[in-house]
Amino acid sequence: MDADGSEALDARIAALETELWHLKRQRAQRAGPSPKALDGIRVLDLSRFIFGPFCTQMLADMGADIIKVEPIGVGDPARLAGIVSVNGVSTSFLARNRNKRSICLDLRKPAGQEIALRLVDRCDVLIHNFRPDVMPRLGLDPKRVRERNPGLLYCSLSGYGQTGPRADWPGQDLLVQAMSGIISTTGWDDGPPVAVGAYMADVAGALREGLLAFATSAGLVVMQQMLTEELTAIVGPKHAKLGSERVGNWHGTTTGQVVVGSQKVTVARPRGRYVDGGEVELASWECFASEDLLRQVVVERMLAGVATRRHVDVGEPVGIDGTATSKSAVSRRFKAATEAAMDELLARDLSELNTAVLMIDGLCVADQMIVVALVITADGTKVPAGLKLGDTENGVVVTEVLADLVARGLRYSHGIVAVLDGSKALRKAVTKVFGERALVQRCTLHYVENRIMWSAALWGQVVAGGGCRLLRSST
């Protein structure tokens, strides 16, 4: 193809692409706007500056109806922040408050508070980033607003949490950058610290607290829909005239607790009863109410070093007051979880393990000696296999541990290496249970430790006995 033909083809392709773009645009206009994830959700936004508005801006982009409350006069102080503005309004403010409606109220006066409470009645979510002591002074504390709207999600954004010694501190971005140390990583080697250009702390906080709380609210709405659909599938729609075909009836609502993060929250759920009087059990409710996840979170935090009294301080900011975070509740849950894990460990089927090495040793835990058996498979995987209260010098205890492993399917007919700490009871037990199929290897670490202890004891005898003469006679 010559140059003229190639140019003509390129021009034709460009014209077709332009025509296709126009056709797609016309089709989209006829179809109307696509539904968004948060359509129908209304949010009362009392937040200012960056932290809260950035959170509600993302909610607005996803379809939520945001009603932003600003003080009378200049409005949100962020309107005047920054060096670039459009018609006297900061571009930073415009970027973080798009797709919102605004109303100016003086929340320090009763009239302004009353209007805010009337808005609360019509909203699904309230978000603010005041210090903990401010909202009660404005008459908008959680207790009061939930008395008017029990289903309201109350989201409090703060720099240092709602409790603790720094709860009343302002959470300004620059302060958080300085306290976290990130401000020391920017700038020049021979100059002072320089603030990060982006509002790192505000953005991270909004992502963590605001979106997590809102996602929790959305999840609870979905849960209610699932419960309603399941009950409808069993007993039929409400008020439907099914006659003899009806197997049960709607029976109002009841309350129960579901697990949200590391706590339990009380929610209402639909209730049904069979025509013979029995309660309709919903499988989806059993799933939501299961405490397995709660136990897992407790164990993970305990293993990470979080004390039982601190669990309430490290809970997720889900926007709902929950229970099961007290010291006693966490302790009971940790105990139950460890007991369940121990039962599972001691009942585990070992027949699928391709055992290469069996290590047996005694561990001292809380002034108690425990005999522990660890299997190492042919591919190097370490598998805790058994344990029993006792010590490696007790032949009966060690034999019971090894016999239990065999009873649970431990394969050793191909031959295994048994690594021991050197005690006679261990050797006897291994020989008794595994016979010639086990090659015994003494743990070199224990051997060295024992030699050091023996040498120290011998040196003590030498000193007590008058020097080298006793040492030579001993050797």
N, C-alpha and C positions, 0 to 999 in steps of 0.2 A: 504494500500500500504506500502510495506517495505521500508527501508531506501535506498536500492540500486535502487528500482524503482523510488523513489522520485528524487534522484539525476539525474537519466537518463532523467526524464521528464524535470527537470530544465535545463539540458544541451541542450535538444532539443528545448525548448522555446527560450533560448539564441541564438541558431543557426538560428532559424527562424527570430528573431528580427534583427539579423545582416544581413541576406539575404534581408529582407524587406527594411532596410536602404539603401543597395546598389541599390536595384531596384528603390527606390524613387530618389536617386541621379542620376541614369542613365536617368530617365524620365525628371528630371529637366534640365540636360545637353542637351538633345535633344530638349526640348522646348525653350531653350535660356533664357536669363535674363528677369525677369518680368518687365513690364513698371513701372516707378516711377512717382510720382505726378508732379514733376517739370522737367521732361524730355523736352529738347528743349529750356529751359530758360537759358540764358547766363548772368553771373554776373561778373562785373569788381570790384574786391575787392582791395581797396587801404588801408584797415585797417591794424593795427599792434597790437602787444602784445596780449591781451586776449579778450577785449570787442567786437571788430568787427570780428576777426577770429572765435570766438565761434559761432557767428550768422551765418556766411557764411558756417561754418562746418556743421551746421544742414541743411542748404539749399543744400549743396553738398550731404549729406546723402539721401536727398529726390529726387536726380536726377539732380539738377542744375549743369551746367557747370561753374565752378568757375575759373576765371583767376586772380591769385593773383599777384599784383605788389609789388616788393620789391626794396629797395634801392641798388645801386651797392656797392659791397664790402662784408659786412657780411650778407646782407639781412635783414629780419625782426629781430630786436634786440631780440625777443623772442627765436630765434634759440639757443642763448647762455645762456638763463635763466634756472635756476633750477640746481639741483645737480646730476641728473641722465640723461645720454645721450646715444645715439646710433650712432656710427660713427661720434662723435663730434657734433651731433644735439640733442638738448633738447627733451626729451620724451614729455614734456608739449607742445612744439611746434608741434611735430608730431601728438599728439592727437587732436589738434585743427585745423590742416591744412590738414587732410587726404582728399583724393578724389579731390585734387585741382591741377591746373597747375600754374606754376610760371614763371614770367618774371622780369628781373632786369632792372629798368629804373632810370635815374637821372632826376626827375621831376623838378629840379631847372633850367634845361637847355632847350632851345627851341626844340632841337631835341627830348628829352625825352617827352616833352609835346605833340609834334606832334604825336608821336607814341601812346601816351595815348588817344589822341582825335580820332585816327583811330580805336582804340579798342572800344571807346565809340560808334562809328558808328555801330558796330556789336553786341553790348550788349543790353540787356533788362533792366538791373539794374546796378546802381553804388552805392557802399557802401564805406563810409570812416568814420574814427573816429578822424579826425583832429579837432583842434579848429576852430571856425567860420572864422577867418581871414586867415587861411592857404590856403584853396582851391582857393580863388581868386588870391593869389600870384602865385599859380602854373598854372594859366590859366584854371582851371577846375571848375569854379564857376557854379552854376545851370543855369544861363541865357545863358552862352556860350555853355555848353554841350547840352542844350535843343534846341538851334538853329540848331545844327547839327543832333540831334536825338530827335524830339519832343515827341516820345513815351517813352523815357527813364524814369525809376523810380529812383529818386535821393534820397538816404537815408543817412542822416547825423546823426551819433551817437556822442553824447557829454555828458559830465558829468552833465552839468548844463543848458542844452538847448541852443538854438541858439540866444536868446535875454535875456536881463536882466543884472543886475550888475555883475553876476558871469559867464557870457557866455564865457569869455576868460580864465577862470581858467582851469587848467589841471584836467581831471577827473580820476586820478589814483585811483585804488581800495582802497589802504590803506587810502588815504585822505578822501574818501567817508565814509569808515567805521568809521573814527574818527569823522567826522562831524555829522553823523547820530546817534552816540552814541553806536552803536553795539559793538565797540571795548572795551567798559567799562563793558560789560556783560561776558567777557571771562577772563581766567587767574585765579589768586589766590587772596584771600581776602587781604593778606598782601603784594601783589606785584603790579607792574605797569600794565597798560592795555596790553592785548595781542591780536594781530590781529587774526581774524578768519582764520582757515586753508584754507578754500575754498575761491575763488575769488567771494564773494557774490555780490558786487556791479556790477562788470563787467558782471556776468552771468545774473543777474536780468535785467540790462539795455539792454543786447542783446535780451533777451526774449521779453521785452516790445517794444523796438523801432524797432529793425531789423525785427523781425518776423511780427509785426503788419504792418509795411510798406510793407513788401513783400506780406503778405496776402491781403492787399488792392490792390496791383498791380494784383495779381492773380484773385481777385474778379472782377476787371474791365475787364480783359480779358474774363472771363466767361460771364459777362454782354454783351460784344460785340457779343459773340457767340449766346447768347439767342436772341438778337435783330435781328441778321442776319437770324437765323432760323425762327423766327416769320414772318419776312418780306418775306422770301422765301415761307413759307406756304401760304401766302396771294396772292402774285403776281407771284410766280414761280421763278425758278432759273434765275440768271443773264444770258443774251444772249440766253436763251432757245427760240426756235421757237415754240410758242404755238398758233399762229394765232388768230382765233376768240375766243379761250378759255381763252386768257389772260385778266384778269380783271384790271391789273395795271402794272406799270413799275418801275424799279429801277430808282431813281432820284438823284444819287450821295450821298453826305453826308451833314450833317448839324451839328451844335454844340448846346449843351444844358448843363444844370447843373444837377448833381445828388448829393445826400446827402451822405457824407462819414464822419461818426462820428459826430462831432459838426460843420462841415463846408460843404460848397458846392464847388464842383470842376467842371471845364469845361471839357467836353469830346466830341469827335466826335461820331456820330451815323449814321447808314444808313437811307436813306430817300426814300420813295416811293410815287407815285401818281397814283390814279385810272385813267382809260382811259377817264373818264368824267371830269378829272381835279381836283378832290378832293384829299386832303392829306390823306395818309394811317396812321391811328392812331395805335400805337403799345401799347397793354396793358402792356407789360413788361416795356416799357419806363415810362409809367404813374406810375408804382410801384416804379421804381428806382428814379424818380424825385420828388416823394411825399415828402413834408416837415414835415409830421407828426412826424417822428423820430427826426428831428432837433428841433422842438418845445419841444418835451419831454425832450431832453437833456438840453435845455436852462432852462426849469422849474426846473429840478432836480438840476442843478448847482446853480441857484438862491436860491432855498430853502436850499441848503447846505452852503450858505453864500458867493458864488463867485460873486464879483461885476461885473457889465457889462463890465467895462474896463479891467478886468482880464481874460475874456474868451479866448482871443487870446493866453494867456500865458499857459493855462491849456488844450489846444487842443491836440488831439491824434497825435503822430508822424507818420502820414500815408505816408510820403514821397512825398506829393503832395501839392503845394501851393493852398490854397482854399480861398473862400470869405465867407461873412456872419458872420464874427467874430468881426466886429467893435462894439463899444459901442452902436451906434444908431441902427445897425441891430439887435443886441441881445435884446435891449429894445423893438423894434417893435415886435419881435418874441415872447417875454415874454408877452407883452400886448395881442397879438392875441391869444396866448395859454390860458391865464387866462380868456379871454372873452369867448372862446369856452368852457372851463371847467365850467364857470359860467352858460352859457346857458344850458349846459347838466345837471347841478345840478338842475336848476330851472324848468326843463322840465321832470325830472325823474319820471317814473311810480312807485308809492308807494304801489300799490295794493298787491304786493307779500310779503310785509314786515309783519311779525307777531309782531305787535307793542305791547310792554308792558309798556314803559315809554316814555313820551314826555317832553323833557327839553327845556324851553324857557328862553332866557336871552338876555341882551343887552351887546354888546361888543364895546369898543371904539377903532377904527382903524383910524389912521391919523387924529385925532381930529373930527372924524365923528362917531356917534352912529348908530350901526346896530343891528336890532332884528334878532336873530339866533334861529332856531328850530332844535333840535337834537333828532332823534329817537333812542331808545334803544330797540332792539328786544328781544324776549323771551330767546334767547340763549346768550344774552349779547353783541351782535354786535352793535356798535355805527355807525349810518348812518346820516351824515349831510343831512337835508331834505329841508331847505328853509332859506331864509334871505331877509331882506328888510331894506332900509335906513330909520331910524327913531329911536324911543326909546320906552322902555316898559311902559312909562307913557302916550303914545299916543294910545288911544283905537282904533281909526280907523286903524292905521298901524298894530297893533297886530291882530285885527280881520281879516284883509286882508291876513296876513301871514297864520293864521290857516285855513281860508276858502280855500286858495290855496292848502294847504295840503290835505284837504278833496276832492277838485276837482280833484287832481291827484291820488286819490284812497286810501288815508290813511284810514285803517280800525280801527274803535273804538267801534263798536257795542258790542264787548265782554267786553268792559271796559278797560280804560287805566289810568295810574297815570301821572298827569301833575305836573311837578316840576317847580315852579315859584320863582321869586325873591321877591315876596310879594306885588308888585304894584297893586293898585285897578284896573287899566286898564287891566292888564293881567287876573285877576280873572274874570272880566266881560266878556272879550273876550272868555275865555275858557268855561264859562257857556253858552254864546250865541251860540257858534259853536258846542260844544259837549254835552251840557245839563247835565243830571245826569249820563252819561256814563263816565265822567271823575272825578277821585278822585284827588283833589288838595292837593299837599304837598308843603309847603313852604320850600325853600332851607335854611337849617340850617346855612350855611356859610354866606349867605346874612343877616340872622336874627342876627347872632353874630356881623357882621360888623355894621349893623344898630344900635344895642344896644350900641356898643362902640362909634359910632359917636354921638348918642343921649346923652350918659353919658358925653362925652367931651363937648357937647354944654351946658348941664345942669351945669357942673362944671364951665364953663365960666360964666354962669348967677350967680352962687353962689359967685364967686370971685368978679364979678362986683357989686353984690347986697349987699355986706358987710358980707359975711361969712355964718355960719351955720343957722342963723335965717331964711334966705330966703329958704335954703334947707329944713328945717323942715316944713315950711309953704307950700312948693311945694309938699311935700310927704303927 
